[in-house]
């Protein structure tokens, strides 16, 4: 016969023989069978059991089933949280180590998030420096003061803008060319919530194209 007894603040399963000697008072994981220490048994399950039975009361089959459902739900939720956390960590690692720049920008401007590659492309020491820029300072990265307006004119009510090429000015005064692929994230009513962008440095390509064009013109 099984009874639920207190052991170290957590109830454990014990078997009675003859004079009621307890053979084992260690805490038991209800599903794996492994002996564990608290607080592995979920607090919610413990609360239900403590409310359902009193010291020395035999736990009925219905009580076992109810406790099992509570534990299964808790374990499933915990597994989902672990899975989500692992996915978030993989995504964060991918963004942080990406070769191309990645950013998230608020509708009013300013970097909400940026990765190290974007900071290098734009000439900043770290992504944190980009995130500290005000909307006006972030917009001033573009050489053309109307470039942000031109972007939103292209985007309109759409979902993305591809191959948006612009000249930018770095903090040291040098200029570079960048190519952006931007996706708009909208709410249920179509309102713009934020922009997600991917940035590559297109300076070398533009320089090569300019050199080829100059060469062709000389030999015409």
PyMOL commands that set and color helices and strands:
alter all, ss='L'
color gray80, all
select helices_A, chain A and resi 43-52+61-96+116-122+127-131+135-139+147-155+203-218
alter helices_A, ss='H'
color red, helices_A
select strands_A, chain A and resi 2-7+10-17+21-22+101-106+111-114+160-169+175-186+192-201
alter strands_A, ss='S'
color yellow, strands_A
deselect
rebuild
show_as cartoon
